[in-house]
Amino acid sequence: MTAPGAAEGPAATPGTDAGAAPPAVDGPLIVVMNAASGARDAASVRDRIAQRLTQAGRTHEIELVTKRGTIGRVAADAVRRAVARRGVVVAVGGDGTLNAVAQAALAAGCAFGVLPQGTFNYFGRTHAISQEVDEALDVLLAGRPQPVQVGRIADAHRERVFLVNASLGLYPQLLEDRETYKARFGRRRWVALWSALVTLMREHRQLALRIAWCAGPGEASAPAGAERLLRTPTLFVGNNRLQLEQLGIAQAEALAQGRLVALALKPVGTRAMLGLLLRGALGRLGEAEEVLAVALTGMTVRHAARYGPRRVKVATDGEVAWMQAPLHFGVAPKPLWLIKAAPDAEGARG
């Protein structure tokens, strides 16, 4: 169901400015590899990467992250070294790893490459980058930096970026439960789907939110200064066309126009929640009356209560953290320079 609204809002400047000059990429490849991502053997993947890059004559360094909680620091140091030497920082891992390295690369304007190793690989698949190491290395070695839109969420103290999605409420809980199940049963798709089913079977707390959004041309926006009261088990903001299309969200095409897509569920019981899960699996979630969907350029989210706790659990690309309301969603003002094949080459592979 499409969101109702009032006056049309102004469009924000997309973070994919075609006129911006891409960074130089004639330096080394600084590879950040998360040894905990994916089900593959980290040592063999690292050795294959080193072998291929050596054969190609590309100077490179590989940083293997083995301790939890250190990926941000390692990524920031890798980006600093890549920028100083006109190189490329490369993330090897799942969506969370790609997010951590992208955050540092975006801030510094550093070229960014990916060798995806995660469960669903939405970011890589969107940009025609395979989970197969050799195929992804082909793109890394032959590709050029191209601007890619990044979403961002900010509070008064910090800012986080997201390549695929950001969310509040039920979805962060689902992600935390999924990691618990993966730790016990392995990083497989059936484990992720089973953990989601178990999470949805439980009773869910409803978020009470005040939301104001700017939708951009062709969409209804909240009037300037107006807020909409919303009760929902989860608020989801998507920045990945492939994921949204797989769910059956018609607004997915708005991402190409420099916007994000927000989804919220009306308060529903467990039975209806399972029905929505089935609709999503069949690619028909957008048809459900219980789903509110809107394409937007910006959105501010507050707790409905004027007083009380302001902390909110937020997930960005599968990584969960606490932030302080109000939260401000939007498109990052500058692009991420992703190493990818030219559009005609992507079409030839597809």
FITI-681628 format. One record per atom (N, C-alpha, C): residue in one letter; x, y, z. Coordinates in steps of 0.001 Angstrom, whole numbers, plus 524288, in hexadecimal, padded with zeros to 5 digits. Layout:
! FITI-681628
aXYZ ...
***
This chain:
! FITI-681628
m803567FB6080000 m800008000080000 m80376804CE80000 t80263808907FCBD t8057E80D527FC6D t803DE8111A800AA a807AA81400802B4 a806968179A806F9 a8036181C4180527 p7FF7281DE380825 p7FCBC822B580701 p7FFF682754808C2 g7FE9782C0F806FD g8017C8309F808AF g7FEFB835818069C a801F0839C7806BC a7FFD383EC280503 a803588410C800D4 a805C18457D801FE a808928485B7FDFA a80D6F8457D7FC2E e80ECA8467B7F751 e813848442E7F513 e81847846BF7F764 g81C35843A97F8E1 g820E1845C47FB63 g825358469F7F77B p8291F849C27F8ED p82D8784AC37F56F p8310F8460E7F513 a833698455E7F08B a836F9840FF7EFD1 a83C45842437F235 a83EB583E607F496 a843F983F047F696 a847D883DCB7F23C t84C9683FED7F2C5 t8509E83EC57EEED t8528F839437EFC5 p85241835D37EBE6 p8540D8307B7EC92 p859DD830467EDC6 g85B6A82C0C7F06F g860EE82B697F1B1 g863F6828DC7ED54 t8621C8291F7E891 t864D3826AB7E430 t865DC82AB47DFEE d8682082F147E15D d8692B833617DDC9 d86CAC8319C7D950 a86A64831747D49B a86D5082F947D00F a871C68333E7CEB0 g87196838307D07A g875AC83BE57CF2F g87A5E83BA17D2C6 a87A0B838BD7D712 a87E628385C7DAB4 a882CC835257D846 a8879C836AD7D95B a88C1B833E87D733 a88D4582F117DA71 p88DFA82A8C7D7FD p88F2F825CF7DAF5 p894AC8260D7DD3B p895A88233C7E178 p89AE9823367E3C1 p89EC18203D7E051 a8A3BF821877E0E1 a8A7D981EAB7DE19 a8A840819237E04E v8A94B8155A7DCE2 v8A98580FDD7DE9B v8AE5980D1F7DC68 d8B2B4810087DBDD d8B76F80DAA7D9C0 d8BB2480BB27DDFA g8B95280BC77E2E2 g8BC7F809F17E736 g8BB238045F7E8BC p8BCB6802B67ED64 p8BBE57FD4D7EF0E p8B6417FC2E7F0A6 l8B5087F72C7F0E9 l8B0117F5597F30D l8B0F47F4027F8C9 i8AE337F6B47FC4A i8AE8C7F59D801E3 i8A9B87F26E80350 v8AA6F7ED6680441 v8A61C7E9BE804F0 v8A4FE7E8E980AB8 v8A0157E9CB80C40 v89E4E7E8CC8119C v89AC37E4098116A m89C6D7DFDD813DB m8998A7DAF181399 m897B27D959818FF n8928C7D88F8197F n8903D7D6D581E6F n890427D0DF81E84 a893777CEA0821CC a894027C8F1821ED a88F237C641823FA a88B967C9288268E a886E07C6CB828C2 a8824E7C6CD824FE s882C37C9518206B s87E607C9C781CC5 s87E127C51081933 g8794A7C34C81842 g878667BF1B8148C g879F77B9D2816C7 a878EF7B5A0813C8 a879FE7B05981591 a87F147AE368134E r881E17B15781045 r8867B7AF5F80DAB r88B467AFEE81122 d88F537ACEC80FD9 d8942A7AD0F812CE d8970E7B2208119C a898107B538815A9 a89A677BA57814DE a89FE37B9F2812A5 a8A2EB7B62E8146F a8A8547B5BA812A4 a8A8957B48480CCC s8A5337B0F980AF6 s8A5517AF988056C s8A37B7B41D80203 v89F8F7B702803DA v89DBF7BB93800EB v8A20A7BFB2800BB r8A4897C0A58052C r8A8DB7C4758054B r8AD3A7C2D78018E d8AEA27BDDE80194 d8B2D67BC087FE2D d8B1607BCA27F86D r8AC6D7BB957F721 r8AAC57BC1F7F1B3 r8AAE57C1D47F001 i8A92D7C5497F368 i8A9577CAE37F22A i8AEF77CC937F137 a8B27F7CB0F7F4B9 a8B7FC7CC927F42F a8BA527CA627EF24 q8B8FF7C5897EDE3 q8BB077C31A7E925 q8B9477C5FE7E43F r8B43C7C72F7E3F0 r8B22A7C9D87DF4D r8B4667CF547DEC1 l8B4C47D2307E305 l8B6B87D7897E2BB l8BC817D7997E149 t8BF707D3CE7E349 t8C4F47D3677E1E2 t8C5977D2217DC19 q8C2767CE717DA33 q8C2A27CD0A7D4A6 q8C14F7D1AC7D12C a8BDC77D5007D30A a8BC2E7D98A7CFF6 a8C0097DE127D06F g8C3ED7DD7B7D3D0 g8C7C97E19A7D478 g8C5DE7E62F7D7AC r8C1BD7E5637DAE8 r8BF9D7E99F7DE18 r8C2097E9897E38A t8C4697EDD47E4F4 t8C6637EE6C7EA49 t8C1CA7EE317EE11 h8C2727EB4E7F24B h8BE0A7EAB17F5E3 h8BFEE7E97B7FB5F e8BC827EA887FF1A e8BD4E7E91180496 e8B82E7E6C58067B i8B8757E2A680999 i8B3BF7E01E80B9B i8B3B87E0688118F e8AFA47E2E3813AD e8AEE87E33A81954 e8AAA47DF6281ADF l8AC087DB7581DF9 l8A84A7D77E81FAC l8A6307D90182508 v8A10B7DA078254F v89E887DB8982A3D v89C9D7D69E82CF8 t89EBA7D58083180 t89D4B7D0C58345E t89A8B7D1E083983 k89AE37D6B283B7A k898827D80A8407C k8938B7DB2983F9E r88F607D9958423F r88A6F7DC72841E6 r88B1C7E1FB84403 g8886D7E5AD84182 g888877EB0B84364 g88D177EE4184176 t8907D7EC0883E33 t8950E7EEF083C54 t894A37F087836A2 i890797EEEA833EF i8900E7EFE282E5A i890147F5B482D13 g88D8C7F8F08304B g88D637FE8F82F48 g892C28010382F74 r895D07FF9983362 r89B18801BE833EA r89E987FFF282F6B v89E4A7FAED82E1B v8A1767F8D8829D1 v89FF17FB70824AC a89ACC7FC26823CF a898F87FE9481EF7 a89AE38043081E7B a89A9A80720822C6 a89C5380C95822A4 a8A22380CF782161 d8A53E8097E8239F d8AAE18098A82290 d8ABF6807FB81CEA a8A9188041381AEE a8A9D28026181585 a8A872806B8811B1 v8A44180989812B8 v8A2B380DE280F5A v8A6C78123080F70 r8A8C3813648140B r8ACD28177281471 r8B1868160881104 r8B3348112581135 r8B7AB80F6F80E1A r8B66780F6F80848 a8B1AA80DD7806E7 a8B02D80DCC8015D a8B005813457FF17 v8ADD5816F9801F5 v8AD8281C5C80011 v8B2F581EAA7FF6B a8B66081DAA80330 a8BBA381FDC802FF a8BEB381DE37FE48 r8BD44819367FC50 r8C03E816D77F806 r8BCFD8166C7F308 r8B8B3819637F2B5 r8B54D819757EE12 r8B35E813F77ECB9 g8B206811147F0CC g8B06A80BB27F008 g8AA9E80AD47F0E3 v8A93B805DE7F194 v8A3D2804297F23B v8A379800F57F73E v89F8B802017FA71 v89E847FE9F7FEEC v89A817FA8B7FD39 v89B727F59F7FE9C v8982A7F14B7FCDE v896067EE6D801A3 a890E17EDB5801D2 a88E5E7EAEC80624 a88D2F7E5558047D v88EAB7E193807D1 v88D907DC11806E3 v88A617DA1880B7B g885677D8C880A8D g882197D6F280EC9 g87C5E7D79C80D86 g8791B7D7788118C g873837D813810F0 g871E37DDC8810EF d86CB57DEAE81118 d86AA67E400810C9 d86CD07E77C8151E g86D6F7E559819D7 g86F727E87081E2B g875077EA3681D41 t8783F7E6C081B1E t87DAA7E816819E2 t87DDA7EC3E815A2 l87AC87EB6881185 l87A997EF4180D49 l878E97F48E80F61 n875227F496812FA n8733A7F97381541 n877867FC5181839 a87A6D7F96E81B82 a87E747FBE281EB8 a882B57FE5881B63 v884587FBA481747 v888727FDB8813EA v8864E8022A8108B a8816E8019F80EC0 a87EFF805C180B96 a87E7580AC980EB4 q87D3280A5F813BE q87CA180F048170F q881B28123181700 a8861980F80817A5 a88B1C81237817A9 a88C83814398123D a88B698111580E31 a88CB7812AE808D8 a889868176F8072B l884838178480884 l8812381BE58070E l88311820F180980 a8846F820C280E7D a8862D825798113A a88B20827B980ED3 a88E8E8244F80CD5 a8938E8261480AC0 a8938B826CF804DA g88F4B8255D80227 g88F27825AA7FC7E g892B2821AD7F9EA c8938281D3C7FC97 c8970C819257FAB0 c894238155D7F724 a896B38138B7F303 a8946880F847EFA8 a893A980A847F2D2 f88F6B807B27F1A1 f88D9E803607F4E8 f88C7E7FEA17F17F g88F007FA3B7F2B0 g88DF17F5607EFF4 g88BA47F1627F3AC v888D17ED897F195 v886767E98E7F4E6 v887597E41B7F2A9 l888547E0717F62B l888587DAD87F506 l8846F7D87E7F8D0 p87F6E7D83C7F74A p87B3B7D6E17FAF9 p87B8B7D1297FCB8 q87A927D050801D1 q87AB67CB0D803FC q875FC7C9F080771 g872207CD6080790 g86DBA7CCD980B28 g8698A7C91D8093F t865567C8BA80C57 t861387C4E280B52 t85DFF7C64680681 f85C257CB2280624 f858977CC9E801E9 f85B277D0017FDBB n85F507D2D27FF1B n8625A7D5E57FB57 n85F007D9A27F821 y85B727DC6C7FA9B y858217E00F7F7B5 y85B507E46E7F528 f85F1D7E6887F801 f862247EAE07F5CF f865457E9187F11B g868197E4BF7F1A5 g86B387E2DB7ED48 g867F27E1717E894 r863A97DEAC7E96B r8605D7DD067E507 r85E067E1B67E230 t85CAE7E5C67E50A t85A837EA7C7E299 t85E617ECDF7DEBF h8636B7EC5D7DFF0 h8676D7EEC47DCA5 h86A757EAB37D97B a867FE7E6217D8AC a86A387E2017D55B a86F8F7E0357D747 i870107DFA77DC78 i874E77DDB57DED4 i8739E7D8967E193 s875EF7D4757DFC6 s874A47CF357E18B s876FD7CDF47E6E6 q874A47CA177E992 q876FE7C7F47EE52 q87B8A7C45B7ED1F e87BF47C2907E84C e880637BF507E6CE e8854A7C2C27E693 v889407C12B7E971 v88DD47C47E7EA27 v8905E7C5F57E4F8 d8911D7C2357E181 d893C97C3637DC95 d8909E7C70F7D927 e88B757C65F7D908 e8882F7C9D77D5E9 e888377CF5E7D824 a888077CFCB7DD4A a888387D4F67DFC1 a88D857D7897DEDF l891AD7D4767DEF6 l896E17D6997DDE7 l897587D8857D849 d894BB7D5F47D4A1 d894B67D7CF7CF3A d8928F7DD5A7CEF4 v88E4A7DE557D1CF v88BF57E3947D1E6 v88FA77E76C7D480 l891F67E5DF7D8DB l8957F7E9547DBB6 l89A2B7EAF57D864 l89C4B7E7487D564 l8A0F87E85E7D251 l89FCD7EB697CD51 a89B247EAAC7CB25 a899DF7ED347C623 a8964E7F1F27C6B2 g893B57F2807CB34 g88FD87F6A17CBDE g8922F7FBF37CCE9 r88EBC7FFD17CCF1 r89039805377CE18 r88C8B807647D236 p88E3880B647D524 p88AC680D987D92D p886048104F7D6CB q8817580EDD7D8BA q87C97811387D6F1 q8795F812D37DBAC p87686817387DB50 p873AD8192C7DFE8 p86EE9815D97E135 v86E4A814AA7E634 v86A088116C7E822 v867608143C7ECB5 q86238814217ECC5 q85F39816A17F0F7 q85FCB813A97F61D v86042816A37FA5A v860A6814767FF9C v85C7C8170F80305 g859D9813F980639 g856348163080A02 g859098179380F09 r856C181B1D81202 r8592381C6D8170A r854E981D5681B1D i8565381C4D81FFF i852F581D4982479 i856438200582893 a854338243E82AC7 a8574A8275C82E6B a85404828E183325 d8569E8294283797 d8543C82BB883C34 d857A68306083DAD a8570F8325C8425A a859FF83708843DB a85FC8835F0844A5 h8613E830F384513 h8669882FA78468C h869AB82CA68426A r866F9829E383EFE r869C88268B83B55 r866AE825D083658 e86960823E483261 e866EC822BA82D60 e8689B81D4F82BA1 r864E681A4A829A0 r8660D8152482776 r8641481502821DC v866DF8123681E84 v8652B811A98191D v862D380C408185E f85FCF80B9F8142E f85DE880667812CE f85DDB805D580CE4 l85FCD8015980B32 l85FEF80003805AF l85AED7FD5280400 v858B07FA2880783 v854187F6FC8063B v84F447F8F880917 n84F647F91B80E49 n84AC77FADD8112E n84C2B7FC87816B2 a848907FF6581913 a848D2800CE81E9A a843697FFE2820E8 s843227FEC0825F8 s83E0E7FD5D82836 s83DEE7FE2F82E1B l8391D7FE9783016 l8380F7FEEC835AF l834187FAB783717 g833F77F94283C18 g82FD37F5CF83DFF g830D67F01283D05 l82D087ED8083AA0 l82D317E7D8839EF l831CE7E608836AA y833217E8E48328D y837497E70F82F0F y83C977E6AF831C6 p83E3C7EA93834E8 p8431F7E9D8837D7 p842F87E51A83B76 q83E677E41683DE1 q83DF37DF7484132 q83E947DA7B83DFF l83C3D7DA7C83961 l83CB87D5FE835E2 l842737D51183478 l8455C7D93D8337D l84ADE7D8B183218 l84E157D6918369E e84D017D86D83B62 e84FD27D66F83FE7 e84EB37D0A9840BB d849C37CF198402B d848607C994840AD d84B047C65583C6B r84B4E7C880837B6 r84DBB7C5B18335E r853757C49683474 e856427C867836B0 e85BBF7C796837E9 e85C687C36283C15 t858C87C32F83FD0 t858FD7BF17843D4 t8585D7B9B78415F y8549A7B93683DD8 y853BE7B43483B35 y858517B2C5837AA k85A8A7B6A7834FC k85EF67B58B83186 k863B97B3B783499 a864717B5E583951 a868D07B44183C91 a8684E7AE8183E21 r8636A7ACB083E91 r8627D7A74184019 r8624B7A38583B7C f85FF77A54C83724 f85ED77A1B0832D5 f861A87A2F582DB5 g864AA7A73382D9B g867847A87B828DB g864E97ACD1825C6 r867F07AF3D8223A r8661E7B3C181F38 r863CD7B1DC81A0D r85F0E7AFC081A67 r85C567ADC1815CD r8571D7B08981542 r855037B0A78107B r8501F7B37480F9A r84B987B10A8129A w84B697ABD5812ED w8470C7A962815A2 w8471E7AAB681B6D v84BCF7AB8181D9D v84C347AD148231C v849FB7B290823D1 a84B3B7B61482032 a8492C7BB6D82077 a8433B7BB7082011 l841187B84981C83 l83B6D7B82281BCF l838B57B5AC82081 w83B017B184822A8 w838A17AEF782736 w838AC7B29D82BF2 s83CFB7B56482CCB s83D3B7B8F583143 s8393C7BD56830AE a838627BF2682BD2 a834727C33682AE9 a82F057C13F82C60 l82DDF7BC6282AF7 l828C97BA1982C3A l827FF7B9C58321E v82BFF7B802834E9 v82BA17B79183A9D v82AD37BCEE83D17 t82DA67C0DC83B3E t82D1F7C62D83D59 t827A27C84683C77 l825817C76D837D0 l820557C97B8368B l81BFF7C6C2839A3 m81CFE7C21883B9C m8190F7BF4B83E9F m818507C19F84410 r81C1F7C4B6845CB r81BC07C6FB84B05 r818797CBFC84AE5 e816C87CDAE84F7E e813DD7D29784FED e817A47D72684F36 h815DE7DB4784C85 h8195C7DF9884B3B h8176F7E4B884DA1 r81B327E7AE84FBA r819F47ECD8851CC r819057F09784D43 q815067F3DB84DD4 q813DD7F7B8849C8 q816DC7FCC784AD7 l819497FED9846D1 l81BC6803F184736 l817A18082F84695 a817D580C2C849C8 a81477810BE84937 a817EE8154584773 l81738816ED84289 l81ACE81A9F84025 l817F481F5F83E00 r81ACB823B483DAB r8190C8285383ACA r81CD4828F58362E i81AAA829028316F i81DE3828F382CBB i81C7982D8182928 a82063830138271D a81FAB8340082300 a8235B8329B81E92 w82162832CA819BF w824AF8315B81555 w8240A83522810D7 c8280B8355880D95 c827F483853808B4 c8287C834628044C a8248B8340580100 a8245882FDB7FD1C a826E6831447F7EE g82724836387F68D g8295A8379E7F17D g82530837C97ED49 p826A6839247E874 p822DC839CA7E434 p81FB1834D67E339 g81A9D835977E25A g81735831447E0DD g8151E82E137E558 e8169282F577EA38 e814BC82C6B7EEC2 e81275830417F2B5 a80ED682E4B7F5E4 a80C928318A7F9F8 a8102D831C57FEA7 s810BF83676800F2 s814108373C8057A s810CE8391A80A0F a8130F8389E80EB3 a810B183B2C8132A a811688410881279 p80D6C8443F813A9 p80E15849EB81327 p8129984BC58168A a814F18502A81509 a8196D85237817E9 a81814852D081DAD g81B488509E82110 g81A7285100826A9 g8169084D1C828DE a813E184A3582599 a80FEC8467E8276F a812638413182885 e8100183E6982C3A e811CF8392F82D89 e80D2F8357082D77 r80E428309C82C07 r80A4682C9182C03 r80B52828DA83088 l80754827C18339F l807CB823E0837CB l8074F81E7683575 l80ABA81AEC83713 l80ADC815BA834C7 l80C0C811B1838F5 r808C680DAA8393F r809DF8092783C85 r80B418049D838EF t80FCB8024F839D1 t811B07FE358364E t8157B7FAAC8392E p815A77F5A7837CC p819A37F24F83A25 p81F0B7F340837DE t81F497F57683325 t8246A7F663830C4 t824277FAB382CAD l8285E7FDA182C44 l829078018F82827 l82DFB8001E8252E f82D707FF8682018 f8319F7FD9881CB6 f832918019A8186D v8377C8030881791 v838DC806C381377 v83CAC8041880FC0 g83B098037F80AD5 g83E208009A80705 g841368040980353 n845F48023A8020B n84943804DF7FE3E n84B4D800F17FA33 n848827FC947F98E n84A407F8887F5F7 n845AE7F6CC7F297 r846127F7E17ED92 r841B87F6C17EA04 r8408F7F0ED7E9AD l844927EDBD7E98D l843C87E81C7E918 l840A57E5F87EDB0 q842037E77C7F26B q83F327E59A7F701 q839827E75C7F6E7 l838A17EC4D7F593 l833497EE587F571 l830127EBC17F123 e8326C7EAE67ECA9 e82F9A7E84E7E863 e82E447E2AC7E9D7 q831BF7DFFE7EC8A q830A37DAA77EE24 q82C117DA6C7F1F9 l82B647DE8F7F504 l826FA7DECF7F8A0 l821EF7E07C7F5E8 g8225D7E2877F12B g81DC87E4597EE57 g81C3D7E9E47EFAF i8200A7ED407F0B7 i81F097F2B87F213 i81F657F60F7ED27 a81B077F8477EB83 a81AD27FB237E68C a81E5B7FFF37E688 q81F4A8023D7EB22 q82269807087EB6C q8283B806147EAB8 a829E08013B7E9D0 a82F77800017E958 a83221803507E531 e82F5B804947E104 e831B8807987DCBD e8333280D227DE6D a8311580F027E2CC a8324F8144C7E49C a837FE814DE7E653 l83AA5810887E773 l8401C810DE7E90B l84373813367E4B5 a8420C812367DFD7 a844FB814557DB70 a8445081A3D7DAF0 q8409281C6D7DDC7 q83F858220F7DDAE q841B6824CC7E281 g8454B822317E544 g847BE8249A7E9D2 g84469824847EEB1 r841058209A7EF2F r83DA5820377F3D0 r83E7281B047F69B l83C3981AA57FB32 l83BFF815DE7FE3C l836598140F7FE5F v8356780F588004D v8301680D54800C6 v82F3B80B8580665 a82B4780DC7808F4 a829FD80C5680E50 a82542808C080E5C l8257E804BA811A0 l821348010B81261 l81FE5800C481823 a81ADC800B18195F a819177FFE381EC1 a814617FC4681EA4 l813ED7F8FF822A3 l80F7E7F57082313 l80B897F79F826E7 k806987F700825A7 k802907F83982977 k802D67F43582DDD p800FA7F58E8328F p801037F1B2836CA p7FDDB7ECDC8353D v800567E85183578 v7FDCC7E36D833F1 v7FF467DF29837D9 g7FC1D7DB09837F4 g7FD337D69683B46 g801017D2D7838AF t802447CE9F83B84 t806157CAD683998 t8044F7C84983489 r7FF507C6F08343A r7FD5B7C45A82F91 r7FDE97C7DA82AC5 a7FC6A7CCCA82B5F a7FCDF7D06F82701 a8029A7D172825A6 m805F97D17A829A5 m80B857D249828B2 m80DC67CDDE8255A l80C327C91382681 l80E047C4A882360 l80BF77C50281DC9 g8072C7C70781D3D g805127C7D781800 g8083D7CBD7814F7 l80A0B7CFF6817A1 l80D567D3D98150B l812A27D18E81396 l814A27CE1B816EB l819897CB75815A1 l818EB7C848810A7 l814917C59381027 l8138F7C28480B70 l8130D7C60B806AC r8104C7CA7080743 r80FD77CE1F802E7 r8153B7D01480130 g8188E7D13980506 g81DC97D302803B3 g820DF7CEE7800BE a820617C9F58026F a8231C7C5B07FFD0 a821317C4FA7FA31 l81C447C6477F942 l819F57C5BA7F40B l81A837CAB07F0C3 g81CF47CEBB7F30B g81DA17D39E7F02F g818AE7D6D07EFB5 r815407D6857F3AF r810437D94E7F372 r80F3D7DC8E7F85B l8134A7DDE27FB3F l8128A7E0BF80024 l810157E6167FF36 g811897E89F7FAFA g80F8E7EDDC7F9E4 g809BB7EE1A7F8F7 e8073C7E9A47F7D4 e801977E9807F6E3 e7FE6C7E9747FBF2 a800FA7E84D80054 a7FE247E7A280545 a7FC487ECCF80771 e7F75F7ECEE8094D e7F5377F19D80BAC e7F7ED7F2F8810D2 e7FA7E7EF2281326 e7FD1E7F01181829 e8026D7F2B281786 v8040D7F38F812A7 v8093E7F5C08119D v808C87FB5380F9A l80B6C7FEE381235 l80BC28045581086 l811098050F80DD8 a81115806F180902 a815E7807A280610 a8161480D1D803C1 v81A9D80FA380419 v81B33814D4801DE v820CE8159C80011 a82181817EB7FB7A a826A7819817F9A3 a827B881EFD7FBAF l82C6881FE77FDA2 l82D75824E880031 l83319826967FF69 t833F982BAD80013 t8394882DC77FFFA t83B5C82E9F80578 g837E982F2280942 g8399782FE380EA8 g8352782EAF81267 m8367F82D3C81735 m8328A82BE681B1D m834D082CB38208F t8319482EE682402 t8330882F828297B t82F5F82C2C82CC8 v8319F8292B83062 v82EAC825838339D v82F93826D68395B r82B42827A483C40 r82B78828BA841D7 r827FF824E1844C0 h828FC82443849D7 h825518216384D14 h8204C8249184D8C a81BD9821DE84DB3 a816DD8249A84E3D a816798275B85382 a81884824E98579D a818678274985CCF a81C3E82BD985CFE r81A768303385F29 r81DCD834D385F72 r822318341F86366 y8215E830C78673E y8253A82FEC86B51 y8265C82A1C86BBD g82AB2828D286E2E g82C108235786EDC g83101821F486BE4 p8324D81CE786B98 p8372881B2786914 p8375E81CCB8635A r83BF981E2E861A0 r83CBB81FBA85C31 r8402281BD585934 r84218817E585BDD r8456D8141C85928 r84226810A285594 v8445480F88850E7 v841AF80C4184D0A v845A38084A84AF7 k844088035A84AAE k847617FF5D8485C k846B87FF9C84270 v84B198005883FB6 v84B178012583A0D v84E8E7FD078377A a84CC87FAEA83320 a84FF97F75283004 a851577F9EB82ADB t8564B7F9C382966 t8580B7FBA982447 t85B277F74B821AD d859117F54881D5E d85B957F10481A7E d85CED7EC6B81E0B g8594B7EB3682197 g859F47E6A3824E5 g85CF57E788829E9 e85F1F7EC3E82ABD e861FC7ED6F82F7F e85E8F7F0B183319 v85DF97EF03837FB v85A567F17883B98 v85D437F4FE83F6C a85B267F9B284053 a85D7D7FD6C843F6 a8592E800C284657 w85A778036484A9C w856CF8070584D19 w857DB80C8984B2E m8539180F7684A09 m853F5814F68489E m84FEC817FE84BBB q8503A81D2584B72 q84CBF8208284E6C q848D48233784AD5 a843C2822B484C0A a83FC78259584915 a8402082B6884A79 p83ED382EDF846B5 p83CC182DAF84186 p840EE82BAA83DC6 l83F1E8288083A13 l8427F8264983611 l8413D828CD830D2 h84539829E782DCC h8448682C71828BD h8469D828D482472 f8431E82740820EC f84488823E081C8C f84509827268179A g8488A8259C8142A g849018284380F26 g84D1E825AA80BC9 v84E06827EC80739 v8521E8261D803B3 v8571282931804EE a85B7E8267D8054C a8606F8292680651 a8617382D3A80218 p86377831D180386 p8641C836127FFB9 p86854835157FBA6 k86BC1831477FC89 k86FA682FF77F88D k86F8782A157F79E p8714B8286A7F301 p870D3822E27F1AC p8753A81F947F3ED l8745381A927F3FD l87862816B87F4FF l87A98815147EFB3 w87FCF8153F7EF2F w88245814017EA25 w8838C80E2A7E9EF l87FDC80B227E7E7 l88043805777E7B5 l88317803B07E2BF i886DA800257E35D i8896B7FDCC7DED9 i885BE7F9AF7DC96 k883D47FAAA7D7E3 k880237F71E7D55B k880E77F7607CF79 a87E8A7F39F7CCCE a87EF17F3837C721 a87BC17F7F87C4C7 a87D2C7F9917C01A a87A1A7FD7A7BD4B a874A77FB547BC4F p870A57FEB67BBDD p86B497FCD87BB19 p86A9E7F9117B695 d86D527F9DE7B232 d86CBB7F6517ADCB d86F0E7F0F67AF0A a873377F0DE7B232 a875897EBE57B3BB a872037E8F77B77A e86F587EBDC7BB09 e86BA17E95E7BE9B e8674A7E6CC7BB87 g865467E9907B795 g861097E7657B471 g862B97E28E7B187 a867987E2797AFA8 a869817DDF37ACCF a869DB7D9327B052 r86B677D9F97B55C r86BC07D5947B8FA r866677D3C17BAA3 g8628D7D76C7BB0E g85D517D5FA7BCD0 g85A617D30D7B8C0 
***
